[in-house]
Amino acid sequence: MTDLAETAEPTVLAGASGGLGRLTLNRPRAINALDLGMIDLLHRALDDWEHDTEVDIVLLDGAGERGLCAGGDIRGLAERVTSGRADESAQFFRHEYALNARIAEYPKPFVAFADGITMGGGIGVAGHAAIRIVTERSQLAMPETRIGFTPDVGGTWLLARAPGRLGEYLALTGAVMDASDAIYAGFADHFVPHENLDAVRDALETRADPSSPTELVLLFDETPPPSKLIAARPWIDDAFAAGTVAGIVERLRARPEPEASATAALLGELSPTGLAVTLAAVRRARELPNLRAALEQEYGLVMWFATTQPDLAEGIRAQVIDKDRTPRWQPPTIADLKPDLAETALAHRPDVPLWD
């Protein structure tokens, strides 16, 4: 791992004061997108602090004004996929998923400020924290289907536990949640205005009484407006209960709500393979016993995409690299999907196991 002192601009800032260990993702120009070096630096800090009696609480936040973390290094993933570097892809996902599990299982309270853009890999480092704080600036999403991929970093574990059929809806569409939506869907716990985050940070560091981190956060917690997802539940729950992606689209088209018709049109633009696999993954995750089991399922799926499917590289090309927004999916339409596609993906076992 790279030592924090070896670079003039470390991509993760780590420091401890007053019993608070603070981790700051420090790639603001990339909205703190995670690369392997950052993931390993986070691992190192958590290793150092786990048995450090001077650190009682860990706080994760992001540098810059745009967000905590926009996700993983998508361009790097595309390069690995197109050049056939499966071992490097496996290494990245193994380190990242181990971090996701470590955060969820960390023996000290782990607090995350999901302020601003927090998507994909950002959900992986914030969504499994013990205390998850959102603000009026928060934008949370698992947008992987937009690039012909599938939610990972433990996202299916969270999606599977959202109310009703919101998990399927959020997973397939990649819809962005504001603070109210994130709390309602189970991706966050507390709403704190952005202007009060420094005060929360100071309280966690300078607390003079034995109050728990949750009790301290509650001093700043405010009630957000009602989630717009509540009003949308009737058409979402009806349509996304269908057994297949084609069935979901059919039900959406039959609904009177304009939002349902717009959602049907959106699904028609996305990777049929990504949609079918994602639907199956979220539903299978409901039957899994814990986060680690969900991560293991996701690892098999992402390696299936990275090593056998053209849609991932094509989606990244169209949305991130060339930005022509005209991906050529294989197969091109939902009607062309093979009936056993999702089961084939779920049965995939990578050459390198997830856990050591």
Buried (B, 14 or more C-beta within 10 A) or exposed (E): EBEBEEEEEBBBBBEBEEBBBBBBBBBBEBBBBBBBBBBBBBBBBBEEBBEEEEBBBBBBBBBBEBBBBBBBBBBBBBBBBBEEBBEBBBBBBBBBBBBBBBBBEBEBBBBBBBBBBBBBBBBBBBBBBBBBBBBBBBBBBBBBBBBBBBBBBBBBBBBBBBBBBBBBBBBBBBBBBBBBBBBBBBBBBBBBBBEBBEEBBEBBBEBEEEBEBBEBBEEBBEEBEEBEBEEBBEBBBBBBEBEBBBBBBEBBBEBEBEBBBEBBEBBBEBBBBBBBBBBBBBBBBEEBEEBBBBBBBBBBBBBBBBBEBBBBBBBBBBBBEEEEEEBEBBBEEBEEBEEEBBEEBBEBEBEEEBEE
